[in-house]
Amino acid sequence: CFRNVICLGHVVDAHGEKMSKSKGNVIDPGAVINEYGADALRWYLLTCAPAENIHHFSIRMLTETIRKVLLTLWNIYSFFTLYANIDHFVPQPSASLSFTELDNWITSELNLLIAEVTKALDAYEPVSAARHIQGFVDKLSNWYVRRNRRRFWKSESDADKLAAYTTLYQCLVVLSQLLAPFTPFIAEELYQNLLRSVDTKAKESVHLTDFPVVDKAKIDDKLNREIDLIRRISSLGRAARAKARIKVRQPLAKVVAKVESEEETEVLIKLAAEIKEELFLI
């Protein structure tokens, strides 16, 4: 049973017109579900606009949402399972592992995500919750996984590789729980394969687990600011490359970055190697 219900506003076409057979703009939800899945439709309708607002809908809008979030998440999951199966990774307590700065950063971001999603859902704001999830998935894919691929690719199965697997595994398990109210089928697939397949004592379904609880001790605001600065500079650097029509893999002799404080200057010095590698500086 439930205490409160969120009802969606009217669904109209991409131009804001009411759907009707006479106008020929009706989109059959059954056909959409058969083609793209119920989770994709749920995610779009719950996240494209506040619940009480009119919801514009088109197949193009739906597929764009799938590409940005759900497909990106599935690619991360596929990447993890591919290499975890090759290396016979078995989840284990993380207390004995030594984690890198990027491991600690994404773990910090994960706990911030738990806090933000919990706050938004408690206030019946699924759009806000979903946007935080989308932002985290982007960070996980386009920075953590991309910057750590060599750790997963290397042939030796050492402690560093195990730390990378453990970090990404924890992120995916928590994401399965955070996504459960939005995309129940995808969340269940992730949960069953990641947790139930290796832990027979785990709850039978992700929908029977407790919602994740934030571990404030793992939130490092300073580290979050540092990595955010590096990501922004790297993004601006790639944009400058594109504007100047310089190929991504063409080496650069120098990059000039203007920062706003002495603290940011210290961060650049500390993480200069990250920027050099990201922007292909010689």
N, C-alpha and C positions, 0 to 999 in steps of 0.2 A: 504494500500500500504506500501511499505518499501523502504529504501534507500540503505541497504546493505544486502547481503545474505551470509550465511556461508555454504559452500559445503563440504561434508565429502569426505575423501579419499576412496580408494577401500576397500571393505569388503572381507576378505579372511578367510579361515578356521583357526582352532586353531594352525596349524603348519605353517601358512603363505602361504599355497598353494591357488592358485586361484580356486574358486569354479566352477565346471563343472559337467555336467551330466555323462560324460565319466569316471570321477574319482569317481563318487558316493558320493561326499562330499557337494552337494548342500543342503542348508537349506532353506526351503520355508518360507519367511517372513510372509506370510498369516497364515501359521500354527503356527508360533511362537506367533503372535499377538493373535490368537484364544486361545492358551494355556496359555500364560503368560501376555497378555495385551499389548496394544500399548505403554502405559507409561513405562513399564519395558524395552521395546526395545529402546524407545527414550532415556531414562536415560542412558542405557548402551552405546549406540552409541555416545551420546554427551559427555560422561565422561570417557570412557576407554582410550582415547588417544587424543592428539590435533587434531583438525578437519582435517588438511591437511595431517595427517599421515595415513598409512594403518591401518585398524581396524581388528584385529583378533577377530573371533567370534566362540563361541560354546555354546551349551545349558548349559554346566557346568559353563562357565564364566558368563552367563546371570543369572542363578539361584543364584550364589554366590553374585552377585551384588544386586539382590532382597533381599537376606537374610540380607546383611550387612546394607542396607539403607532403602529400601522401606518397607520391612516387619517390621523392627525395628520401623520406623515411625508409621506404622499402628497399631502396638502394643501399642505405647504410646497413640495414638488417641483412641483406644478401651478402654484402661485403664481409660483415662479421661472421656469418655462418659459414661462408666459403672457407675462410682461413682458419676459423676455430675448429672446423671439422678436419681439415688437413693436419692441424697440429694437435688434435685430440684434446682441446682445451676443456678442462673441468673446473667450474667455479669453486673457489675456496675463499676462506676468510682473508680479508685484505690487510689485516693488522701487521703481518710480517713482511709486506711488500714495500719497496721503496719507489715512490711515485715521482714522476717528473713535474716540472712547473706546469706544463700543459695538462697533465692529468689532474693536478690540483685545481687548475683554472676551470676545466669543464665540470668537475665535481662541485666546485663553488657555484657555477652557473646553474647546475642541476638543482641544487638546494634553493637557490633564489627562485627558480622556476616553480618548484613545489609551493613555495610561499605565495607567489603571485597567482598561480592557478587556484589555490585554495581560497585566497582572498576574493578573487573574481567570482568563483562559483558560489561561495557563501553569499555574495551580493546578487546572485542571479544575473551575472554578466558573462554569458558564454563567449561573446565576441572578444572581450578583453582576455579571457583565459586562453582562447584559441590563438590569438595573436602572440601571446607570450610563448606558447608551444611552437608556433611557426618560427619565431625568432630563434628559439633554442635549437630547433632542427637545422636551421641554416648554420648556426655556429658549429654544431656537431659535425655537419657534413663538410662545409666549406672552409673550416679552419682545423678543428681537432682531427678528423679523419684524414683530411688532405695533408696536414702537416706531419702526421704520424704514420703515413703509409709504409715507410721503410721499416718501421718497428714490427709491422705485421708481415712484411714480405721477407725479412731476413730468414735465412735457413736455420740458424741456431735457435733453440727454444730456451732462452735465458730468462733471468728475473725481470729484465726490462720489458721483454715481450709479454710476459705474464701480467705485468702491471698494466700494459696497454690493453690487453684483452679484458682484464678485470674491470678497468675503468669504462670501456665501451659497453661491456656486458651490463654493468650496473645502470648505465644511462638508458639502455634499451628496455630493461626490465621496468624501471620507473616510468618510462614513457608509455609502456603498455598499460600501466595503471592510470596514468593521467589522461590517456586517450580513451579509456573505457567508456566514459559517458558520451563521448562524441562518435567514436568509431568502434562499436562493440565487437565486430567480427575481426577486424585487423588487430585490435588489442588482444583478443583471445588467441589468435594465431601466434602472435609474438610470445605471449605468456606461456602457452602450451609447449612451444618448441624450445624456448629459452629456459623456462623454470621447471615446468611439470615433467619434462623429459629427463631431467637430471636430479630432481628432488621429489621423491614419491610422497614426502610428508607435506609438500606444498598444497595449498588450497586447490580444490578441484577446478576452479575457474577464476579468472582474473576478477570477475564480478563478485566473487565471494571474499576477496582480499580486502584488508583495510586500506584506506586511501593513504598514499605516502605522507610521511611526517617530516617536516624540515629539520635538518641537523644544523643548527646555527653555528656550531663550532667549525663547520666545514666551509662556511661562507667567508671569503677573503676579498673584501671590497677593494683593497689596494691592488691585488693581483688582477682583479676584474678590470679595473681602470687601466692598468698597464697593457693588458692584452687588447682591450678595446682600442687604445691609442695605436698600437701596432697594426691592428686590423684596418683602422681608418686610414692610416698612412699608406698601407699596402693597397687599399682600394683606390685611393687617390692616385697612387703611382701607376696602377694598371690603367686607370682612366686617362692619365696623361700620355701613357704609351699609345693607347688607342687613338687619342686625338692627334698625336704626332705621327700616327701610322708606323709605329715601330713594332716589329713582331715581338710576341711574348718571349720567345727564347733568344732574342738578340741581346747580347750582353750590354750592360750600361756601365759607363765609367764612373758616373756620379749621380746621386740623387740629392736634391736640396729640399729639406722639410722645415717649414716654419712652425714652431710650437709656441704655446702661450705662457709657459712657466718654467722655472728651473727644475721643478719636479718632472715635467715632461721631457726636458733635456736629459735628465739622469736616466729616465726610462729608455730613451733612444740609445744612449750609450750602452746601457745594460743589455738591451735586446737587439743590438745592431746586427748580429749574425742572422737573426730571424728575418729582418728586413732585407738584408743582402741576398739571402737565399730566395725569398719570396719575389723580389723584383729583379733577380738575376743580375746582381752587381758583381763586377770583376774586381 
